[in-house]
Amino acid sequence: MDMLGLTVGDISIIITIGVAAFLGMALGFVKAVLFVGSWISAAAIAYFLYQDATPYFSEYFETRRIAEISAATTVFVITLIFLFFVFSRIWKRVKESEFNSLDRTLGLVSGLTVGILLVCAAYLAAHWELGDDNLPPYIAEARLRPFVQFCADAVRPFLPPEMQEKTKSVIRATRSRAEDAEKVENALNKLNRFQSLTTNRPSTLPNQQKGYAAPSRRDMDRLIESNQ
């Protein structure tokens, strides 16, 4: 890879886009859309119907919060299974039809699009966290960086300013918590090393006997006998 001038960032970009494109072509456009749509639809239905289903679960759970979570989960799972069954029949018809080749071609294009969007999202997150001048060498010196920069600049205007600011604040907060956790871990390691040194410290006089020495005890015995 050094002969080609590729960095780790280039390899990561190629792998991400390549895997996304392969999955898109393997699944097909219709199946991918139906798969994502089934999850979104199930989540939306669970969101709007869980309150109506909560009373049925309140009989089994004393805490209302647990009853709501159980109701939402049950509605979501049942809806998802039903949608999978319905959408699978639609996808089989498309697969067996003359539109199968077109479906896979559209799946390839959509997979490439998703892969590029994932790379752009990762690049924007790194850019917001580190800044343009502090990017790691494998990103700053990547041969594909101009392409990613162009795509990221094209995507950025479509992101709401509130979303960008919130994402930046979340990234900064996460980084701050990670730094604080690292400081605490280092302090605990130093404390553990200090405690191990103090608790396992050998005695300065290991062979020292407690009490009086033997000659001193004999002299004291003779003194006591002479006074009796």
Backbone bond lengths (Angstrom), bond angles and torsions (degrees), N, CA, C in turn:
res aa  C-N    CA-C-N  psi(-1)  N-CA   C-N-CA  omega(-1)  CA-C   N-CA-C  phi
1 M - - - 1.455 - - 1.529 112.36 -
2 D 1.381 116.41 -26.60 1.450 118.49 178.92 1.526 111.34 -64.65
3 M 1.367 116.74 -32.78 1.456 120.10 179.66 1.525 111.19 -65.15
4 L 1.317 116.26 -31.66 1.458 120.42 179.11 1.523 112.33 -84.83
5 G 1.322 116.56 -9.09 1.452 119.84 -178.99 1.510 113.92 75.12
6 L 1.326 117.28 22.48 1.460 121.20 -178.87 1.520 110.21 -90.18
7 T 1.313 116.30 142.81 1.454 122.36 175.88 1.526 109.66 -103.66
8 V 1.324 114.62 177.77 1.465 119.27 176.35 1.526 110.55 -61.42
9 G 1.330 116.29 -34.56 1.460 119.70 177.31 1.519 112.18 -62.95
10 D 1.348 116.81 -41.74 1.467 120.09 177.59 1.523 111.20 -61.47
11 I 1.323 116.13 -45.25 1.465 120.18 -179.34 1.522 110.73 -62.84
12 S 1.338 116.92 -41.78 1.471 120.17 178.97 1.524 111.19 -62.98
13 I 1.327 116.71 -40.88 1.471 120.52 179.12 1.525 110.62 -63.52
14 I 1.336 116.36 -45.99 1.465 120.36 -179.22 1.521 111.12 -62.60
15 I 1.338 116.93 -43.30 1.466 120.40 -179.22 1.525 110.75 -65.08
16 T 1.334 117.02 -44.51 1.470 120.33 -178.60 1.524 111.55 -61.15
17 I 1.321 116.11 -49.71 1.470 119.61 -178.98 1.527 110.74 -67.33
18 G 1.337 116.81 -38.89 1.458 119.98 -179.76 1.515 112.94 -65.09
19 V 1.339 116.91 -44.34 1.471 120.17 178.89 1.523 110.74 -64.46
20 A 1.331 116.97 -42.76 1.468 120.00 179.20 1.526 111.18 -62.73
21 A 1.334 116.66 -40.93 1.465 119.63 179.05 1.529 111.32 -66.51
22 F 1.329 116.66 -40.99 1.471 119.97 179.43 1.521 111.34 -64.01
23 L 1.331 116.44 -44.26 1.466 119.28 178.63 1.521 111.13 -64.03
24 G 1.331 116.54 -39.53 1.459 119.37 178.43 1.512 112.19 -62.64
25 M 1.342 116.69 -42.13 1.459 119.69 179.28 1.528 111.29 -70.49
26 A 1.349 116.98 -37.78 1.463 119.98 -178.97 1.527 111.49 -68.04
27 L 1.316 116.38 -41.41 1.463 119.65 -179.62 1.521 112.09 -77.34
28 G 1.315 116.04 -37.43 1.454 119.46 -173.17 1.514 110.62 90.87
29 F 1.312 115.56 152.89 1.459 120.23 -175.99 1.524 111.69 -64.63
30 V 1.323 116.19 -45.07 1.470 119.82 -176.65 1.516 110.81 -64.15
31 K 1.333 117.08 -45.56 1.462 119.53 -178.54 1.520 111.10 -65.37
32 A 1.343 116.84 -40.77 1.462 119.75 179.17 1.522 111.09 -62.86
33 V 1.337 115.91 -43.99 1.462 119.70 179.35 1.523 110.97 -65.09
34 L 1.329 116.32 -42.69 1.465 119.53 179.53 1.525 111.20 -66.88
35 F 1.325 116.85 -35.88 1.465 120.21 179.23 1.526 110.67 -64.44
36 V 1.329 115.52 -50.58 1.468 119.17 179.10 1.524 110.53 -65.24
37 G 1.327 116.20 -40.82 1.463 119.36 179.93 1.510 113.39 -64.19
38 S 1.336 117.15 -33.96 1.465 119.41 178.70 1.522 111.32 -66.09
39 W 1.329 117.12 -40.92 1.470 119.79 178.36 1.531 110.97 -66.86
40 I 1.326 117.02 -44.15 1.464 119.72 179.59 1.524 110.72 -64.86
41 S 1.322 116.81 -42.20 1.470 120.24 179.84 1.519 111.19 -64.92
42 A 1.334 116.56 -42.55 1.466 119.69 179.18 1.523 111.10 -63.53
43 A 1.332 116.83 -40.61 1.466 119.84 178.29 1.525 111.21 -65.42
44 A 1.335 117.32 -40.96 1.465 120.53 179.49 1.523 111.44 -65.67
45 I 1.331 116.79 -43.63 1.470 119.95 179.46 1.522 110.67 -64.45
46 A 1.328 116.65 -40.86 1.466 119.51 178.14 1.526 111.22 -63.85
47 Y 1.329 116.73 -36.36 1.461 120.57 -179.95 1.522 111.58 -66.14
48 F 1.316 117.14 -39.48 1.466 120.54 -176.14 1.532 113.39 -85.88
49 L 1.319 118.31 -19.13 1.465 120.30 -174.78 1.527 114.55 -112.00
50 Y 1.338 117.88 -6.96 1.465 117.55 -174.62 1.531 112.09 -66.11
51 Q 1.337 117.73 -30.90 1.465 119.65 179.35 1.526 111.25 -67.78
52 D 1.326 116.85 -35.99 1.463 119.60 177.39 1.524 111.73 -70.02
53 A 1.328 116.97 -28.62 1.465 120.14 -179.58 1.520 113.09 -89.42
54 T 1.331 117.77 -12.84 1.465 120.42 -177.37 1.523 113.47 -60.38
55 P 1.350 121.10 -42.07 1.477 119.73 179.93 1.526 113.80 -56.38
56 Y 1.320 118.32 -30.62 1.463 120.39 179.30 1.529 111.74 -70.29
57 F 1.325 116.77 -26.24 1.457 120.88 179.84 1.527 111.97 -94.11
58 S 1.327 117.68 -16.11 1.466 120.48 178.65 1.518 111.91 -66.08
59 E 1.331 117.20 -21.57 1.457 120.27 177.93 1.524 112.12 -69.60
60 Y 1.330 116.86 -21.98 1.465 120.99 -176.00 1.528 112.51 -107.19
61 F 1.330 117.53 -15.71 1.462 121.18 -178.80 1.524 109.07 -127.41
62 E 1.324 116.37 131.19 1.461 120.71 -179.69 1.529 111.32 -74.55
63 T 1.319 117.01 -36.29 1.464 121.03 -179.82 1.524 110.27 -83.04
64 R 1.313 116.33 126.92 1.461 120.05 -178.07 1.530 111.77 -65.52
65 R 1.319 116.20 -35.00 1.463 118.99 -179.38 1.522 110.73 -61.41
66 I 1.322 116.73 -43.98 1.464 120.46 179.00 1.520 110.30 -64.91
67 A 1.330 116.93 -38.43 1.466 120.31 177.96 1.530 110.77 -63.56
68 E 1.334 117.45 -40.11 1.465 120.46 178.56 1.528 111.45 -65.19
69 I 1.338 115.61 -43.10 1.468 119.05 179.38 1.526 110.63 -64.17
70 S 1.327 116.57 -41.75 1.464 120.35 179.08 1.521 111.14 -64.54
71 A 1.328 116.95 -41.00 1.464 120.45 178.93 1.522 111.13 -64.87
72 A 1.320 116.71 -46.11 1.466 120.13 -179.78 1.525 111.16 -63.13
73 T 1.332 116.94 -41.99 1.467 120.34 179.83 1.519 111.29 -64.26
74 T 1.325 116.40 -43.45 1.466 120.08 -179.18 1.524 111.44 -64.27
75 V 1.333 116.60 -45.85 1.470 120.14 179.07 1.524 110.48 -62.20
76 F 1.327 116.27 -40.96 1.464 120.52 -179.52 1.524 111.39 -63.13
77 V 1.328 117.24 -47.87 1.470 120.94 -177.12 1.529 110.94 -65.21
78 I 1.331 116.96 -45.72 1.473 119.89 -179.52 1.530 110.75 -62.48
79 T 1.327 116.43 -44.06 1.467 120.00 179.32 1.519 111.22 -64.15
80 L 1.329 116.60 -40.89 1.462 120.34 -178.94 1.528 111.22 -64.15
81 I 1.329 117.18 -43.38 1.468 120.45 178.42 1.531 110.45 -62.07
82 F 1.320 116.61 -44.04 1.467 120.35 179.71 1.529 111.26 -62.46
83 L 1.333 116.90 -44.05 1.462 120.22 -179.38 1.524 111.45 -67.57
84 F 1.332 116.97 -38.07 1.459 119.56 175.81 1.529 110.85 -59.27
85 F 1.323 116.14 -42.52 1.466 120.39 -179.69 1.530 110.97 -63.85
86 V 1.325 116.54 -45.50 1.470 120.43 -178.91 1.526 111.09 -68.11
87 F 1.337 116.05 -47.09 1.459 119.50 -176.46 1.524 112.29 -68.76
88 S 1.336 117.28 -30.03 1.463 119.57 178.69 1.523 111.27 -64.85
89 R 1.307 116.75 -36.40 1.465 120.17 177.56 1.531 110.82 -66.71
90 I 1.331 115.97 -38.62 1.468 119.38 177.04 1.524 110.40 -64.53
91 W 1.339 116.02 -43.29 1.460 119.68 -178.28 1.523 111.47 -65.84
92 K 1.324 118.27 -37.65 1.466 120.84 178.66 1.523 111.06 -63.16
93 R 1.317 116.43 -38.18 1.468 119.20 177.80 1.528 111.04 -65.42
94 V 1.327 116.36 -39.79 1.468 119.28 178.36 1.521 110.27 -66.74
95 K 1.334 116.72 -40.33 1.458 120.91 -179.03 1.522 111.88 -63.15
96 E 1.323 116.62 -37.26 1.464 120.93 -177.74 1.521 112.39 -86.01
97 S 1.308 117.51 -2.78 1.461 120.72 -177.67 1.522 110.41 -93.63
98 E 1.306 115.35 -178.37 1.454 121.71 -179.82 1.523 112.41 -78.58
99 F 1.322 117.03 -4.89 1.465 121.19 179.89 1.531 112.29 -91.60
100 N 1.342 117.64 8.59 1.461 120.25 -176.51 1.531 111.38 -62.39
101 S 1.327 117.02 -43.75 1.470 120.12 -179.80 1.527 111.12 -64.01
102 L 1.317 115.90 -43.56 1.462 119.64 177.50 1.518 110.93 -63.43
103 D 1.319 116.62 -37.71 1.460 120.92 179.60 1.521 110.86 -62.60
104 R 1.333 117.01 -43.24 1.466 120.24 -179.99 1.528 111.27 -70.05
105 T 1.317 116.94 -35.04 1.465 119.42 177.04 1.523 111.19 -65.05
106 L 1.313 115.59 -45.05 1.472 119.04 176.41 1.524 111.00 -64.34
107 G 1.338 116.52 -34.43 1.460 119.76 176.14 1.510 111.95 -64.03
108 L 1.344 116.73 -39.54 1.464 120.44 176.65 1.523 111.04 -62.11
109 V 1.320 116.27 -45.27 1.471 120.42 179.90 1.525 111.06 -63.71
110 S 1.326 116.22 -44.23 1.470 119.30 179.47 1.518 111.06 -66.23
111 G 1.347 117.70 -36.25 1.463 120.19 176.80 1.510 111.95 -64.16
112 L 1.338 116.34 -42.84 1.464 119.65 175.63 1.525 111.26 -59.72
113 T 1.316 116.16 -41.79 1.470 120.39 179.92 1.520 111.23 -62.83
114 V 1.328 115.89 -44.90 1.468 119.57 179.46 1.523 110.67 -63.81
115 G 1.337 117.54 -42.18 1.460 120.23 178.73 1.515 112.37 -61.52
116 I 1.328 116.90 -43.13 1.465 120.57 178.47 1.526 110.97 -64.63
117 L 1.315 117.12 -39.56 1.468 120.25 178.17 1.522 111.13 -64.68
118 L 1.332 117.56 -38.75 1.466 120.45 177.17 1.525 110.88 -63.53
119 V 1.320 116.84 -43.40 1.462 120.60 178.23 1.527 110.69 -63.60
120 C 1.328 117.04 -42.11 1.469 120.90 178.12 1.524 111.44 -62.47
121 A 1.328 116.39 -40.92 1.465 119.92 179.10 1.523 110.84 -63.31
122 A 1.340 117.03 -42.86 1.465 120.14 178.46 1.528 111.08 -65.31
123 Y 1.321 116.87 -39.75 1.467 120.33 179.55 1.525 111.24 -66.34
124 L 1.321 117.00 -43.93 1.465 120.14 178.69 1.520 111.09 -62.93
125 A 1.333 117.31 -39.73 1.465 120.23 178.62 1.524 110.60 -63.07
126 A 1.342 117.44 -44.55 1.463 120.45 178.00 1.524 111.19 -65.38
127 H 1.318 116.68 -38.05 1.469 120.57 179.92 1.523 110.81 -67.12
128 W 1.322 117.69 -40.79 1.462 121.15 179.51 1.521 111.66 -69.01
129 E 1.314 116.99 -33.09 1.462 119.92 -177.20 1.520 112.26 -80.80
130 L 1.320 117.68 -44.23 1.457 121.31 -171.42 1.519 113.33 -102.50
131 G 1.321 117.14 -23.91 1.455 119.61 -174.78 1.524 111.18 87.91
132 D 1.309 116.13 162.26 1.467 120.67 -175.68 1.519 112.23 -68.13
133 D 1.331 118.27 -29.42 1.467 121.08 -175.98 1.522 113.03 -88.29
134 N 1.319 118.35 -11.90 1.463 121.24 -175.52 1.524 113.31 -113.76
135 L 1.321 116.91 18.13 1.460 119.58 178.66 1.521 109.94 -68.32
136 P 1.341 118.16 145.97 1.468 120.83 177.42 1.527 110.97 -59.99
137 P 1.323 117.81 153.84 1.471 120.13 -178.53 1.524 113.53 -58.61
138 Y 1.351 116.94 -35.81 1.464 118.02 -177.87 1.528 112.08 -69.21
139 I 1.341 117.63 -14.49 1.468 121.00 173.29 1.525 110.78 -98.41
140 A 1.334 115.59 -46.48 1.468 119.42 -177.10 1.523 112.04 -64.49
141 E 1.348 117.13 -33.71 1.459 121.02 -176.64 1.520 113.07 -100.43
142 A 1.324 117.68 8.29 1.463 120.65 -179.67 1.525 110.58 -66.64
143 R 1.320 115.80 139.84 1.462 119.92 -179.77 1.529 111.59 -71.49
144 L 1.327 115.83 -25.03 1.458 119.92 179.40 1.522 112.70 -89.95
145 R 1.328 117.46 4.01 1.460 119.18 -178.46 1.530 112.49 -61.65
146 P 1.345 120.84 -42.57 1.477 118.78 177.79 1.523 112.97 -57.54
147 F 1.332 116.47 -38.62 1.465 119.35 178.15 1.525 110.83 -65.51
148 V 1.339 116.11 -44.86 1.466 119.95 179.63 1.519 110.51 -66.03
149 Q 1.329 116.76 -39.43 1.464 120.74 178.25 1.526 110.85 -62.28
150 F 1.326 116.57 -41.79 1.464 120.88 178.63 1.531 110.89 -62.61
151 C 1.334 116.63 -45.23 1.472 120.40 179.67 1.527 110.98 -66.41
152 A 1.348 116.82 -40.50 1.462 120.00 179.68 1.526 111.18 -64.69
153 D 1.333 116.82 -40.15 1.466 119.93 177.24 1.523 111.56 -65.48
154 A 1.339 116.39 -30.77 1.466 119.49 177.88 1.519 111.78 -74.18
155 V 1.341 116.51 -30.27 1.470 120.57 -178.40 1.520 111.27 -83.78
156 R 1.333 116.85 -32.40 1.465 120.86 -172.75 1.529 114.18 -54.69
157 P 1.345 120.75 -43.56 1.475 119.40 -179.10 1.519 114.56 -61.61
158 F 1.327 116.82 -22.61 1.464 119.34 -179.20 1.528 112.30 -83.46
159 L 1.337 117.03 -9.16 1.458 120.32 178.36 1.521 109.24 -86.74
160 P 1.330 118.56 128.34 1.468 120.83 178.43 1.528 110.96 -60.41
161 P 1.327 118.35 141.78 1.471 120.34 179.21 1.524 112.64 -57.02
162 E 1.351 116.39 -37.61 1.456 119.16 179.01 1.523 110.96 -61.87
163 M 1.326 116.31 -40.38 1.457 120.59 179.20 1.523 111.18 -65.32
164 Q 1.328 116.69 -40.40 1.459 119.82 179.16 1.523 111.14 -64.25
165 E 1.337 116.74 -45.71 1.459 120.08 -179.65 1.524 111.33 -65.14
166 K 1.326 116.74 -40.32 1.458 120.06 179.07 1.521 110.88 -65.18
167 T 1.329 116.52 -40.89 1.461 120.11 178.13 1.519 110.97 -63.94
168 K 1.327 116.92 -42.09 1.460 120.39 178.01 1.523 111.12 -61.84
169 S 1.341 116.95 -43.66 1.462 120.20 -179.87 1.519 111.19 -64.83
170 V 1.336 117.01 -38.58 1.469 120.18 178.17 1.522 110.50 -65.03
171 I 1.331 116.96 -41.68 1.462 120.71 179.19 1.521 110.54 -63.42
172 R 1.349 116.41 -44.62 1.463 119.36 179.50 1.524 110.92 -64.11
173 A 1.338 117.24 -42.44 1.464 120.28 179.86 1.522 111.03 -63.96
174 T 1.325 117.00 -41.34 1.463 120.49 178.59 1.521 110.96 -63.87
175 R 1.316 116.25 -41.84 1.461 119.90 178.73 1.520 110.75 -65.47
176 S 1.330 117.52 -40.52 1.461 120.78 178.96 1.522 111.20 -64.01
177 R 1.341 116.34 -42.61 1.469 119.02 178.39 1.522 111.16 -64.90
178 A 1.325 116.77 -37.24 1.464 119.65 178.76 1.526 110.90 -65.32
179 E 1.337 116.72 -40.55 1.463 120.00 177.98 1.523 110.94 -66.28
180 D 1.338 117.36 -41.63 1.461 120.37 177.64 1.524 111.16 -63.06
181 A 1.329 116.45 -41.67 1.466 119.83 179.01 1.523 110.81 -63.99
182 E 1.331 116.84 -37.36 1.464 120.04 178.24 1.521 111.07 -66.66
183 K 1.345 116.84 -39.76 1.464 119.93 177.67 1.524 111.02 -63.89
184 V 1.330 116.74 -43.21 1.466 120.16 179.03 1.518 110.53 -63.38
185 E 1.325 116.60 -41.31 1.467 120.02 179.85 1.523 110.96 -64.21
186 N 1.324 117.37 -41.41 1.464 120.27 177.82 1.519 111.28 -64.24
187 A 1.338 116.81 -40.68 1.462 119.92 178.32 1.524 111.27 -64.15
188 L 1.333 116.67 -41.72 1.464 119.91 178.25 1.521 111.39 -65.02
189 N 1.317 117.41 -38.25 1.464 119.98 178.11 1.523 111.17 -64.33
190 K 1.339 116.35 -41.41 1.465 119.41 177.28 1.521 111.04 -64.14
191 L 1.343 116.51 -40.55 1.455 120.19 178.87 1.520 111.15 -64.47
192 N 1.321 116.96 -41.47 1.465 120.16 179.16 1.520 111.38 -65.01
193 R 1.343 117.04 -39.83 1.463 119.47 177.60 1.521 111.22 -65.19
194 F 1.330 116.43 -39.92 1.461 119.70 178.69 1.524 111.23 -64.55
195 Q 1.346 116.23 -43.37 1.459 119.67 178.76 1.519 111.80 -64.47
196 S 1.331 117.03 -38.56 1.464 119.30 179.05 1.518 111.18 -66.08
197 L 1.339 116.95 -34.66 1.460 119.50 178.04 1.520 111.83 -69.73
198 T 1.323 116.67 -37.77 1.464 119.79 -178.11 1.525 112.66 -77.79
199 T 1.320 118.26 -37.46 1.470 120.51 -178.30 1.519 112.41 -77.31
200 N 1.331 117.79 -32.21 1.463 121.14 -179.17 1.519 112.73 -96.37
201 R 1.311 116.52 13.07 1.457 120.84 -178.24 1.521 110.18 -71.57
202 P 1.352 119.13 125.81 1.472 120.47 -178.54 1.518 111.42 -70.72
203 S 1.272 115.28 156.49 1.464 121.24 179.84 1.513 109.65 -66.29
204 T 1.314 117.23 142.81 1.463 121.28 -178.87 1.515 111.47 -70.16
205 L 1.322 117.78 -28.24 1.456 122.46 178.20 1.515 108.54 -127.52
206 P 1.350 118.02 77.37 1.462 118.97 -174.16 1.513 113.27 -66.70
207 N 1.328 117.49 -29.71 1.468 119.99 -176.38 1.514 112.93 -96.11
208 Q 1.333 115.48 5.99 1.453 118.54 -177.90 1.520 110.33 -73.12
209 Q 1.316 118.34 129.15 1.449 123.73 180.00 1.514 110.17 -87.72
210 K 1.293 115.39 145.59 1.450 120.68 177.94 1.530 109.70 -80.69
211 G 1.325 116.84 148.36 1.465 121.31 177.61 1.522 111.38 86.18
212 Y 1.359 115.70 -162.19 1.461 121.07 -178.14 1.514 110.34 -84.03
213 A 1.328 115.09 156.18 1.458 120.03 175.94 1.525 109.56 -74.56
214 A 1.348 115.08 165.21 1.480 119.85 -176.30 1.524 112.59 -61.14
215 P 1.358 121.07 -46.51 1.483 119.38 178.64 1.521 112.66 -59.74
216 S 1.317 117.15 -39.22 1.465 119.86 -179.44 1.517 110.75 -65.47
217 R 1.344 116.32 -38.93 1.470 117.62 178.68 1.524 111.56 -66.06
218 R 1.357 118.96 -36.26 1.474 120.82 178.66 1.518 111.12 -66.78
219 D 1.324 117.08 -40.53 1.468 119.70 178.06 1.519 110.87 -63.63
220 M 1.332 117.09 -39.52 1.457 120.08 179.08 1.525 110.77 -67.22
221 D 1.321 118.17 -37.22 1.465 120.52 178.07 1.519 110.94 -64.20
222 R 1.368 118.06 -43.06 1.461 120.55 178.82 1.519 111.43 -64.66
223 L 1.337 116.26 -37.33 1.463 119.20 179.47 1.523 110.71 -65.84
224 I 1.328 116.75 -39.69 1.463 119.90 179.17 1.524 110.76 -66.39
225 E 1.352 117.43 -40.05 1.463 120.34 -179.08 1.520 111.73 -67.74
226 S 1.332 116.85 -35.24 1.466 119.30 -179.49 1.516 112.06 -70.47
227 N 1.339 117.51 -25.25 1.459 120.85 -179.81 1.510 112.50 -87.41
228 Q 1.326 118.26 -7.69 1.465 119.64 -179.32 1.518 110.82 -82.88
